[in-house]
Amino acid sequence: MIEILGFSFALLGILLAIKQNKWNWVSNMISSVFYFFAFYEVQLIADAYLQLVFFVMGMVGFYNWNNPQYASLEAVSTMTKSEMFQYSLSFFGLAALVIGYTSLYTASDYPWWDGTLTAASVIATIMAIRKKIENWYLWMVIDLAYIPLYLIKGYHLSGLLYAIYIVLAFIAYKEWKKHLHKNIAL
């Protein structure tokens, strides 16, 4: 039942995100509460704690998307080379921390897999908060990598959700691309 509730609110969240609706953050925060308990129960420790991070980031996202800088549909932008470097460096640092912590101090079944995807998810969420269109590329890769992990853990509904996420992330990318400023350089 917990997985079903997490699934439902997560699906609603991405559907709202496609249309750049700020309420996606609230729906995803609710989903995070349910998924925290679901993932903790099956020893996906990094993924469980990621839900707490998602909850906080949901508050930040909701706040940012109420800010005139990000509230406009036209706020979608591409990353600069400097931003790409910063996000990449942040990913590797965060992945090392999460993998190290979950390997040494928790009973996580898959600390490398779980930790890497957790770090990538945090980075992708920050990119979404800032309306960087590349977040959708990253989400497609993350979602694809999560599917077998969830299936191994017996979370078939979550595996299905992440398969749906891949399609929706592609749709979101196409939708956001319509609002991308023409004068932004890569």
Backbone as JSON Lines, residues from 0, in Angstrom:
{"i":0,"aa":"M","n":[0.83,-1.21,0.0],"ca":[0.0,0.0,0.0],"c":[0.87,1.27,0.0]}
{"i":1,"aa":"I","n":[1.97,1.24,0.76],"ca":[2.85,2.4,0.81],"c":[3.45,2.68,-0.56]}
{"i":2,"aa":"E","n":[3.86,1.61,-1.24],"ca":[4.43,1.78,-2.58],"c":[3.4,2.34,-3.54]}
{"i":3,"aa":"I","n":[2.15,1.9,-3.43],"ca":[1.08,2.39,-4.32],"c":[0.86,3.89,-4.12]}
{"i":4,"aa":"L","n":[0.86,4.34,-2.87],"ca":[0.69,5.77,-2.59],"c":[1.88,6.57,-3.11]}
{"i":5,"aa":"G","n":[3.09,6.07,-2.87],"ca":[4.28,6.74,-3.4],"c":[4.23,6.83,-4.91]}
{"i":6,"aa":"F","n":[3.87,5.72,-5.54],"ca":[3.74,5.64,-7.0],"c":[2.76,6.69,-7.51]}
{"i":7,"aa":"S","n":[1.58,6.76,-6.89],"ca":[0.52,7.65,-7.36],"c":[0.93,9.12,-7.29]}
{"i":8,"aa":"F","n":[1.5,9.53,-6.15],"ca":[1.9,10.92,-6.02],"c":[3.12,11.24,-6.89]}
{"i":9,"aa":"A","n":[4.02,10.28,-7.08],"ca":[5.17,10.5,-7.95],"c":[4.74,10.68,-9.4]}
{"i":10,"aa":"L","n":[3.81,9.87,-9.84],"ca":[3.3,9.99,-11.21],"c":[2.62,11.33,-11.42]}
{"i":11,"aa":"L","n":[1.8,11.74,-10.46],"ca":[1.16,13.05,-10.55],"c":[2.22,14.15,-10.58]}
{"i":12,"aa":"G","n":[3.27,14.0,-9.78],"ca":[4.33,15.0,-9.72],"c":[5.0,15.22,-11.06]}
{"i":13,"aa":"I","n":[5.35,14.15,-11.76],"ca":[6.03,14.34,-13.05],"c":[5.07,14.88,-14.1]}
{"i":14,"aa":"L","n":[3.8,14.48,-14.03],"ca":[2.83,15.04,-14.99],"c":[2.7,16.55,-14.8]}
{"i":15,"aa":"L","n":[2.72,17.0,-13.56],"ca":[2.68,18.44,-13.28],"c":[3.99,19.12,-13.7]}
{"i":16,"aa":"A","n":[5.11,18.43,-13.51],"ca":[6.42,19.01,-13.89],"c":[6.52,19.22,-15.39]}
{"i":17,"aa":"I","n":[5.94,18.32,-16.16],"ca":[5.97,18.47,-17.62],"c":[5.41,19.83,-18.03]}
{"i":18,"aa":"K","n":[4.36,20.24,-17.36],"ca":[3.71,21.53,-17.66],"c":[4.29,22.67,-16.83]}
{"i":19,"aa":"Q","n":[5.4,22.41,-16.14],"ca":[6.06,23.41,-15.3],"c":[5.1,23.97,-14.24]}
{"i":20,"aa":"N","n":[4.26,23.11,-13.72],"ca":[3.32,23.5,-12.67],"c":[4.01,23.35,-11.32]}
{"i":21,"aa":"K","n":[4.05,24.42,-10.55],"ca":[4.79,24.42,-9.27],"c":[4.27,23.39,-8.28]}
{"i":22,"aa":"W","n":[3.04,22.92,-8.43],"ca":[2.47,21.95,-7.49],"c":[3.1,20.58,-7.65]}
{"i":23,"aa":"N","n":[3.92,20.39,-8.69],"ca":[4.65,19.13,-8.83],"c":[5.53,18.89,-7.62]}
{"i":24,"aa":"W","n":[6.06,19.97,-7.06],"ca":[6.97,19.84,-5.92],"c":[6.23,19.3,-4.7]}
{"i":25,"aa":"V","n":[5.03,19.75,-4.48],"ca":[4.23,19.29,-3.34],"c":[3.86,17.81,-3.52]}
{"i":26,"aa":"S","n":[3.42,17.45,-4.72],"ca":[3.07,16.06,-4.99],"c":[4.28,15.15,-4.78]}
{"i":27,"aa":"N","n":[5.44,15.59,-5.24],"ca":[6.65,14.8,-5.07],"c":[7.09,14.73,-3.6]}
{"i":28,"aa":"M","n":[6.82,15.77,-2.83],"ca":[7.13,15.73,-1.4],"c":[6.29,14.66,-0.71]}
{"i":29,"aa":"I","n":[5.02,14.6,-1.06],"ca":[4.13,13.58,-0.47],"c":[4.61,12.19,-0.88]}
{"i":30,"aa":"S","n":[4.96,12.04,-2.15],"ca":[5.48,10.76,-2.63],"c":[6.73,10.36,-1.86]}
{"i":31,"aa":"S","n":[7.59,11.32,-1.58],"ca":[8.84,11.05,-0.86],"c":[8.6,10.48,0.53]}
{"i":32,"aa":"V","n":[7.58,10.95,1.19],"ca":[7.27,10.42,2.53],"c":[6.93,8.94,2.44]}
{"i":33,"aa":"F","n":[6.07,8.58,1.49],"ca":[5.68,7.18,1.34],"c":[6.87,6.32,0.9]}
{"i":34,"aa":"Y","n":[7.65,6.82,-0.05],"ca":[8.77,6.04,-0.55],"c":[9.9,5.92,0.49]}
{"i":35,"aa":"F","n":[10.05,6.88,1.38],"ca":[11.05,6.74,2.43],"c":[10.82,5.43,3.19]}
{"i":36,"aa":"F","n":[9.59,5.21,3.64],"ca":[9.28,4.01,4.41],"c":[9.38,2.75,3.55]}
{"i":37,"aa":"A","n":[8.94,2.85,2.32],"ca":[8.99,1.69,1.42],"c":[10.43,1.25,1.17]}
{"i":38,"aa":"F","n":[11.31,2.19,0.85],"ca":[12.69,1.85,0.53],"c":[13.48,1.42,1.77]}
{"i":39,"aa":"Y","n":[13.21,2.04,2.9],"ca":[13.89,1.66,4.13],"c":[13.56,0.21,4.48]}
{"i":40,"aa":"E","n":[12.33,-0.17,4.24],"ca":[11.86,-1.52,4.55],"c":[12.64,-2.59,3.78]}
{"i":41,"aa":"V","n":[13.08,-2.29,2.56],"ca":[13.79,-3.28,1.74],"c":[15.3,-3.01,1.66]}
{"i":42,"aa":"Q","n":[15.82,-2.24,2.61],"ca":[17.25,-1.98,2.76],"c":[17.88,-1.23,1.58]}
{"i":43,"aa":"L","n":[17.11,-0.39,0.91],"ca":[17.68,0.55,-0.05],"c":[17.89,1.85,0.73]}
{"i":44,"aa":"I","n":[18.91,1.83,1.56],"ca":[19.13,2.88,2.55],"c":[19.4,4.23,1.9]}
{"i":45,"aa":"A","n":[20.3,4.27,0.91],"ca":[20.59,5.55,0.25],"c":[19.34,6.09,-0.41]}
{"i":46,"aa":"D","n":[18.57,5.22,-1.03],"ca":[17.35,5.65,-1.69],"c":[16.31,6.13,-0.67]}
{"i":47,"aa":"A","n":[16.27,5.49,0.49],"ca":[15.35,5.94,1.54],"c":[15.72,7.35,1.99]}
{"i":48,"aa":"Y","n":[17.0,7.54,2.28],"ca":[17.43,8.88,2.72],"c":[17.32,9.91,1.61]}
{"i":49,"aa":"L","n":[17.44,9.45,0.37],"ca":[17.24,10.36,-0.76],"c":[15.84,10.95,-0.71]}
{"i":50,"aa":"Q","n":[14.88,10.2,-0.24],"ca":[13.51,10.7,-0.15],"c":[13.42,11.88,0.82]}
{"i":51,"aa":"L","n":[14.23,11.85,1.88],"ca":[14.27,12.99,2.8],"c":[14.86,14.21,2.1]}
{"i":52,"aa":"V","n":[15.9,13.97,1.31],"ca":[16.51,15.06,0.53],"c":[15.49,15.59,-0.47]}
{"i":53,"aa":"F","n":[14.78,14.69,-1.14],"ca":[13.74,15.1,-2.09],"c":[12.67,15.94,-1.41]}
{"i":54,"aa":"F","n":[12.33,15.59,-0.18],"ca":[11.32,16.35,0.55],"c":[11.78,17.79,0.75]}
{"i":55,"aa":"V","n":[13.02,17.95,1.21],"ca":[13.57,19.29,1.42],"c":[13.72,20.02,0.09]}
{"i":56,"aa":"M","n":[14.21,19.31,-0.92],"ca":[14.37,19.93,-2.24],"c":[13.02,20.29,-2.84]}
{"i":57,"aa":"G","n":[11.99,19.57,-2.48],"ca":[10.64,19.91,-2.92],"c":[10.21,21.26,-2.39]}
{"i":58,"aa":"M","n":[10.57,21.52,-1.12],"ca":[10.27,22.84,-0.55],"c":[11.04,23.93,-1.28]}
{"i":59,"aa":"V","n":[12.32,23.65,-1.57],"ca":[13.14,24.62,-2.3],"c":[12.6,24.82,-3.71]}
{"i":60,"aa":"G","n":[12.24,23.73,-4.36],"ca":[11.68,23.82,-5.71],"c":[10.39,24.62,-5.75]}
{"i":61,"aa":"F","n":[9.51,24.35,-4.81],"ca":[8.25,25.09,-4.75],"c":[8.51,26.57,-4.53]}
{"i":62,"aa":"Y","n":[9.43,26.88,-3.63],"ca":[9.79,28.27,-3.36],"c":[10.39,28.92,-4.62]}
{"i":63,"aa":"N","n":[11.34,28.23,-5.25],"ca":[11.99,28.79,-6.44],"c":[10.99,29.0,-7.58]}
{"i":64,"aa":"W","n":[10.1,28.05,-7.77],"ca":[9.16,28.16,-8.88],"c":[8.08,29.2,-8.61]}
{"i":65,"aa":"N","n":[8.04,29.71,-7.39],"ca":[7.19,30.87,-7.08],"c":[7.95,32.17,-7.28]}
{"i":66,"aa":"N","n":[9.26,32.07,-7.43],"ca":[10.12,33.22,-7.67],"c":[9.97,33.62,-9.14]}
{"i":67,"aa":"P","n":[9.79,34.91,-9.41],"ca":[9.61,35.35,-10.81],"c":[10.72,34.87,-11.76]}
{"i":68,"aa":"Q","n":[11.94,34.67,-11.22],"ca":[13.05,34.22,-12.06],"c":[12.77,32.83,-12.66]}
{"i":69,"aa":"Y","n":[12.08,31.97,-11.92],"ca":[11.82,30.61,-12.37],"c":[10.35,30.32,-12.65]}
{"i":70,"aa":"A","n":[9.46,31.21,-12.25],"ca":[8.02,30.95,-12.38],"c":[7.56,30.96,-13.84]}
{"i":71,"aa":"S","n":[8.21,31.73,-14.66],"ca":[7.82,31.84,-16.07],"c":[8.12,30.55,-16.82]}
{"i":72,"aa":"L","n":[7.25,30.23,-17.76],"ca":[7.52,29.1,-18.64],"c":[8.79,29.33,-19.45]}
{"i":73,"aa":"E","n":[9.13,30.58,-19.63],"ca":[10.3,30.95,-20.42],"c":[11.6,30.89,-19.62]}
{"i":74,"aa":"A","n":[11.55,30.45,-18.37],"ca":[12.74,30.37,-17.52],"c":[13.62,29.17,-17.86]}
{"i":75,"aa":"V","n":[13.16,28.28,-18.71],"ca":[13.94,27.11,-19.1],"c":[15.22,27.58,-19.79]}
{"i":76,"aa":"S","n":[16.34,26.97,-19.39],"ca":[17.63,27.33,-19.99],"c":[18.51,26.09,-20.13]}
{"i":77,"aa":"T","n":[19.59,26.25,-20.85],"ca":[20.57,25.18,-20.98],"c":[21.75,25.48,-20.07]}
{"i":78,"aa":"M","n":[22.51,24.45,-19.79],"ca":[23.68,24.63,-18.93],"c":[24.85,25.19,-19.73]}
{"i":79,"aa":"T","n":[25.63,25.99,-19.06],"ca":[26.89,26.45,-19.64],"c":[27.94,25.36,-19.41]}
{"i":80,"aa":"K","n":[29.07,25.47,-20.06],"ca":[30.15,24.5,-19.84],"c":[30.62,24.54,-18.4]}
{"i":81,"aa":"S","n":[30.65,25.72,-17.83],"ca":[31.04,25.86,-16.43],"c":[30.06,25.14,-15.5]}
{"i":82,"aa":"E","n":[28.77,25.29,-15.78],"ca":[27.77,24.61,-14.98],"c":[27.88,23.09,-15.13]}
{"i":83,"aa":"M","n":[28.13,22.63,-16.36],"ca":[28.3,21.19,-16.58],"c":[29.45,20.65,-15.73]}
{"i":84,"aa":"F","n":[30.55,21.39,-15.7],"ca":[31.7,20.99,-14.9],"c":[31.34,20.98,-13.41]}
{"i":85,"aa":"Q","n":[30.66,22.02,-12.95],"ca":[30.29,22.1,-11.54],"c":[29.33,20.98,-11.14]}
{"i":86,"aa":"Y","n":[28.33,20.7,-11.97],"ca":[27.4,19.62,-11.68],"c":[28.12,18.26,-11.68]}
{"i":87,"aa":"S","n":[29.02,18.06,-12.63],"ca":[29.77,16.8,-12.7],"c":[30.64,16.61,-11.47]}
{"i":88,"aa":"L","n":[31.35,17.65,-11.1],"ca":[32.2,17.58,-9.92],"c":[31.37,17.32,-8.67]}
{"i":89,"aa":"S","n":[30.25,17.98,-8.56],"ca":[29.34,17.77,-7.42],"c":[28.82,16.34,-7.38]}
{"i":90,"aa":"F","n":[28.5,15.81,-8.55],"ca":[28.02,14.42,-8.62],"c":[29.07,13.46,-8.08]}
{"i":91,"aa":"F","n":[30.3,13.57,-8.57],"ca":[31.34,12.63,-8.14],"c":[31.63,12.75,-6.64]}
{"i":92,"aa":"G","n":[31.65,13.97,-6.13],"ca":[31.87,14.16,-4.7],"c":[30.74,13.59,-3.87]}
{"i":93,"aa":"L","n":[29.52,13.87,-4.27],"ca":[28.37,13.37,-3.53],"c":[28.27,11.85,-3.63]}
{"i":94,"aa":"A","n":[28.52,11.31,-4.8],"ca":[28.48,9.85,-4.97],"c":[29.51,9.18,-4.05]}
{"i":95,"aa":"A","n":[30.7,9.73,-3.98],"ca":[31.73,9.16,-3.1],"c":[31.28,9.18,-1.64]}
{"i":96,"aa":"L","n":[30.68,10.28,-1.23],"ca":[30.21,10.38,0.16],"c":[29.08,9.38,0.45]}
{"i":97,"aa":"V","n":[28.1,9.32,-0.43],"ca":[26.96,8.44,-0.2],"c":[27.38,6.97,-0.25]}
{"i":98,"aa":"I","n":[28.18,6.61,-1.23],"ca":[28.64,5.22,-1.34],"c":[29.49,4.86,-0.12]}
{"i":99,"aa":"G","n":[30.39,5.75,0.26],"ca":[31.23,5.49,1.43],"c":[30.4,5.3,2.69]}
{"i":100,"aa":"Y","n":[29.46,6.19,2.9],"ca":[28.62,6.11,4.11],"c":[27.78,4.82,4.11]}
{"i":101,"aa":"T","n":[27.09,4.56,3.0],"ca":[26.2,3.4,2.99],"c":[26.99,2.08,3.02]}
{"i":102,"aa":"S","n":[28.19,2.08,2.46],"ca":[29.03,0.87,2.5],"c":[29.51,0.58,3.91]}
{"i":103,"aa":"L","n":[29.92,1.62,4.61],"ca":[30.54,1.44,5.93],"c":[29.57,1.41,7.1]}
{"i":104,"aa":"Y","n":[28.49,2.15,7.01],"ca":[27.67,2.38,8.2],"c":[26.22,1.92,8.11]}
{"i":105,"aa":"T","n":[25.82,1.29,7.0],"ca":[24.43,0.84,6.89],"c":[24.39,-0.6,6.39]}
{"i":106,"aa":"A","n":[23.21,-1.14,6.38],"ca":[23.0,-2.5,5.88],"c":[22.5,-2.48,4.44]}
{"i":107,"aa":"S","n":[22.85,-1.46,3.7],"ca":[22.4,-1.33,2.32],"c":[22.84,-2.54,1.5]}
{"i":108,"aa":"D","n":[21.91,-3.1,0.74],"ca":[22.21,-4.27,-0.1],"c":[23.06,-3.92,-1.32]}
{"i":109,"aa":"Y","n":[22.88,-2.75,-1.86],"ca":[23.57,-2.35,-3.08],"c":[24.12,-0.93,-2.92]}
{"i":110,"aa":"P","n":[25.1,-0.73,-2.06],"ca":[25.55,0.64,-1.77],"c":[26.12,1.39,-2.98]}
{"i":111,"aa":"W","n":[26.8,0.71,-3.89],"ca":[27.37,1.4,-5.05],"c":[26.27,1.83,-6.02]}
{"i":112,"aa":"W","n":[25.42,0.91,-6.34],"ca":[24.32,1.16,-7.28],"c":[23.38,2.21,-6.7]}
{"i":113,"aa":"D","n":[22.93,1.96,-5.48],"ca":[22.01,2.86,-4.8],"c":[22.63,4.24,-4.57]}
{"i":114,"aa":"G","n":[23.88,4.25,-4.14],"ca":[24.56,5.51,-3.85],"c":[24.81,6.36,-5.1]}
{"i":115,"aa":"T","n":[25.2,5.71,-6.18],"ca":[25.45,6.43,-7.44],"c":[24.16,7.06,-7.95]}
{"i":116,"aa":"L","n":[23.07,6.28,-7.93],"ca":[21.8,6.8,-8.42],"c":[21.24,7.88,-7.48]}
{"i":117,"aa":"T","n":[21.51,7.73,-6.2],"ca":[21.09,8.76,-5.25],"c":[21.78,10.08,-5.55]}
{"i":118,"aa":"A","n":[23.08,10.04,-5.74],"ca":[23.83,11.27,-6.05],"c":[23.35,11.88,-7.36]}
{"i":119,"aa":"A","n":[23.16,11.06,-8.38],"ca":[22.69,11.56,-9.68],"c":[21.3,12.17,-9.55]}
{"i":120,"aa":"S","n":[20.46,11.58,-8.71],"ca":[19.1,12.1,-8.51],"c":[19.11,13.46,-7.84]}
{"i":121,"aa":"V","n":[20.01,13.64,-6.89],"ca":[20.12,14.95,-6.23],"c":[20.54,16.01,-7.25]}
{"i":122,"aa":"I","n":[21.52,15.69,-8.06],"ca":[22.0,16.63,-9.07],"c":[20.89,16.94,-10.08]}
{"i":123,"aa":"A","n":[20.18,15.92,-10.53],"ca":[19.09,16.14,-11.5],"c":[17.98,17.0,-10.89]}
{"i":124,"aa":"T","n":[17.71,16.82,-9.61],"ca":[16.67,17.62,-8.96],"c":[17.1,19.08,-8.85]}
{"i":125,"aa":"I","n":[18.35,19.32,-8.52],"ca":[18.86,20.7,-8.47],"c":[18.74,21.34,-9.85]}
{"i":126,"aa":"M","n":[19.07,20.57,-10.88],"ca":[18.93,21.08,-12.24],"c":[17.48,21.4,-12.56]}
{"i":127,"aa":"A","n":[16.55,20.56,-12.11],"ca":[15.13,20.81,-12.36],"c":[14.66,22.06,-11.61]}
{"i":128,"aa":"I","n":[15.13,22.22,-10.38],"ca":[14.77,23.41,-9.6],"c":[15.18,24.67,-10.36]}
{"i":129,"aa":"R","n":[16.32,24.6,-11.02],"ca":[16.84,25.75,-11.77],"c":[16.37,25.77,-13.22]}
{"i":130,"aa":"K","n":[15.48,24.86,-13.55],"ca":[14.89,24.73,-14.89],"c":[15.95,24.59,-16.0]}
{"i":131,"aa":"K","n":[16.93,23.75,-15.72],"ca":[17.93,23.4,-16.73],"c":[17.36,22.23,-17.54]}
{"i":132,"aa":"I","n":[17.22,22.41,-18.84],"ca":[16.55,21.41,-19.67],"c":[17.28,20.07,-19.66]}
{"i":133,"aa":"E","n":[18.58,20.08,-19.43],"ca":[19.35,18.84,-19.42],"c":[18.97,17.9,-18.28]}
{"i":134,"aa":"N","n":[18.23,18.43,-17.3],"ca":[17.81,17.55,-16.2],"c":[17.03,16.37,-16.74]}
{"i":135,"aa":"W","n":[16.3,16.56,-17.84],"ca":[15.48,15.47,-18.37],"c":[16.33,14.37,-19.0]}
{"i":136,"aa":"Y","n":[17.45,14.73,-19.63],"ca":[18.38,13.7,-20.13],"c":[18.89,12.86,-18.98]}
{"i":137,"aa":"L","n":[19.32,13.54,-17.92],"ca":[19.86,12.84,-16.77],"c":[18.81,11.95,-16.13]}
{"i":138,"aa":"W","n":[17.57,12.45,-16.02],"ca":[16.51,11.63,-15.44],"c":[16.25,10.38,-16.25]}
{"i":139,"aa":"M","n":[16.34,10.47,-17.58],"ca":[16.11,9.28,-18.41],"c":[17.14,8.19,-18.09]}
{"i":140,"aa":"V","n":[18.4,8.58,-17.93],"ca":[19.46,7.63,-17.6],"c":[19.25,7.06,-16.19]}
{"i":141,"aa":"I","n":[18.97,7.94,-15.25],"ca":[18.74,7.51,-13.86],"c":[17.57,6.53,-13.8]}
{"i":142,"aa":"D","n":[16.47,6.88,-14.44],"ca":[15.28,6.04,-14.4],"c":[15.56,4.66,-14.99]}
{"i":143,"aa":"L","n":[16.28,4.62,-16.09],"ca":[16.63,3.35,-16.71],"c":[17.47,2.49,-15.76]}
{"i":144,"aa":"A","n":[18.39,3.11,-15.05],"ca":[19.26,2.37,-14.12],"c":[18.53,1.92,-12.86]}
{"i":145,"aa":"Y","n":[17.48,2.65,-12.48],"ca":[16.72,2.26,-11.28],"c":[15.81,1.05,-11.52]}
{"i":146,"aa":"I","n":[15.34,0.86,-12.74],"ca":[14.35,-0.2,-13.02],"c":[14.84,-1.56,-12.52]}
{"i":147,"aa":"P","n":[16.02,-2.04,-12.93],"ca":[16.42,-3.37,-12.46],"c":[16.65,-3.43,-10.94]}
{"i":148,"aa":"L","n":[17.09,-2.33,-10.35],"ca":[17.29,-2.31,-8.9],"c":[15.96,-2.53,-8.18]}
{"i":149,"aa":"Y","n":[14.93,-1.84,-8.62],"ca":[13.63,-2.0,-7.99],"c":[13.03,-3.38,-8.26]}
{"i":150,"aa":"L","n":[13.25,-3.91,-9.44],"ca":[12.74,-5.25,-9.74],"c":[13.43,-6.3,-8.87]}
{"i":151,"aa":"I","n":[14.74,-6.17,-8.69],"ca":[15.48,-7.09,-7.82],"c":[14.93,-7.06,-6.4]}
{"i":152,"aa":"K","n":[14.55,-5.87,-5.93],"ca":[14.05,-5.73,-4.57],"c":[12.56,-6.07,-4.46]}
{"i":153,"aa":"G","n":[11.94,-6.46,-5.57],"ca":[10.55,-6.86,-5.54],"c":[9.57,-5.7,-5.64]}
{"i":154,"aa":"Y","n":[10.06,-4.52,-5.97],"ca":[9.19,-3.35,-6.12],"c":[8.82,-3.2,-7.6]}
{"i":155,"aa":"H","n":[7.96,-4.09,-8.06],"ca":[7.58,-4.11,-9.46],"c":[6.81,-2.86,-9.88]}
{"i":156,"aa":"L","n":[5.97,-2.35,-9.01],"ca":[5.23,-1.14,-9.32],"c":[6.18,0.05,-9.49]}
{"i":157,"aa":"S","n":[7.2,0.12,-8.65],"ca":[8.19,1.19,-8.78],"c":[9.02,1.01,-10.04]}
{"i":158,"aa":"G","n":[9.34,-0.23,-10.39],"ca":[10.03,-0.49,-11.66],"c":[9.2,0.0,-12.83]}
{"i":159,"aa":"L","n":[7.89,-0.28,-12.78],"ca":[6.98,0.21,-13.82],"c":[6.95,1.74,-13.83]}
{"i":160,"aa":"L","n":[6.89,2.34,-12.64],"ca":[6.88,3.81,-12.54],"c":[8.1,4.4,-13.24]}
{"i":161,"aa":"Y","n":[9.26,3.82,-13.0],"ca":[10.47,4.37,-13.6],"c":[10.53,4.13,-15.1]}
{"i":162,"aa":"A","n":[9.91,3.06,-15.58],"ca":[9.78,2.87,-17.03],"c":[8.88,3.96,-17.62]}
{"i":163,"aa":"I","n":[7.8,4.25,-16.92],"ca":[6.9,5.33,-17.35],"c":[7.64,6.67,-17.28]}
{"i":164,"aa":"Y","n":[8.44,6.84,-16.23],"ca":[9.23,8.07,-16.08],"c":[10.11,8.35,-17.3]}
{"i":165,"aa":"I","n":[10.69,7.3,-17.88],"ca":[11.56,7.5,-19.04],"c":[10.77,8.15,-20.17]}
{"i":166,"aa":"V","n":[9.6,7.62,-20.43],"ca":[8.74,8.18,-21.49],"c":[8.33,9.61,-21.13]}
{"i":167,"aa":"L","n":[7.92,9.81,-19.88],"ca":[7.47,11.14,-19.46],"c":[8.63,12.15,-19.44]}
{"i":168,"aa":"A","n":[9.82,11.7,-19.11],"ca":[10.99,12.6,-19.13],"c":[11.26,13.05,-20.56]}
{"i":169,"aa":"F","n":[11.09,12.14,-21.51],"ca":[11.26,12.52,-22.92],"c":[10.19,13.54,-23.33]}
{"i":170,"aa":"I","n":[8.96,13.29,-22.92],"ca":[7.86,14.23,-23.22],"c":[8.14,15.58,-22.56]}
{"i":171,"aa":"A","n":[8.61,15.54,-21.31],"ca":[8.92,16.78,-20.6],"c":[10.02,17.56,-21.31]}
{"i":172,"aa":"Y","n":[11.04,16.85,-21.76],"ca":[12.12,17.51,-22.5],"c":[11.55,18.23,-23.73]}
{"i":173,"aa":"K","n":[10.7,17.54,-24.5],"ca":[10.12,18.15,-25.7],"c":[9.26,19.35,-25.34]}
{"i":174,"aa":"E","n":[8.49,19.23,-24.26],"ca":[7.62,20.33,-23.82],"c":[8.45,21.52,-23.35]}
{"i":175,"aa":"W","n":[9.47,21.26,-22.54],"ca":[10.32,22.35,-22.03],"c":[11.1,23.0,-23.17]}
{"i":176,"aa":"K","n":[11.47,22.21,-24.17],"ca":[12.25,22.75,-25.29],"c":[11.47,23.83,-26.03]}
{"i":177,"aa":"K","n":[10.15,23.73,-26.02],"ca":[9.31,24.75,-26.66],"c":[9.5,26.12,-26.0]}
{"i":178,"aa":"H","n":[9.91,26.11,-24.73],"ca":[10.04,27.36,-23.97],"c":[11.5,27.8,-23.82]}
{"i":179,"aa":"L","n":[12.41,27.06,-24.4],"ca":[13.82,27.37,-24.28],"c":[14.15,28.65,-25.03]}
{"i":180,"aa":"H","n":[14.85,29.54,-24.35],"ca":[15.26,30.79,-25.0],"c":[16.14,30.5,-26.21]}
{"i":181,"aa":"K","n":[15.92,31.21,-27.24],"ca":[16.67,31.0,-28.48],"c":[18.1,31.54,-28.38]}
{"i":182,"aa":"N","n":[18.34,32.47,-27.49],"ca":[19.64,33.15,-27.45],"c":[20.59,32.59,-26.39]}
{"i":183,"aa":"I","n":[20.29,31.46,-25.82],"ca":[21.17,30.91,-24.79],"c":[22.23,30.06,-25.45]}
{"i":184,"aa":"A","n":[23.47,30.34,-25.12],"ca":[24.6,29.59,-25.69],"c":[24.95,28.41,-24.81]}
{"i":185,"aa":"L","n":[25.42,27.35,-25.42],"ca":[25.87,26.17,-24.65],"c":[27.24,26.32,-24.13]}
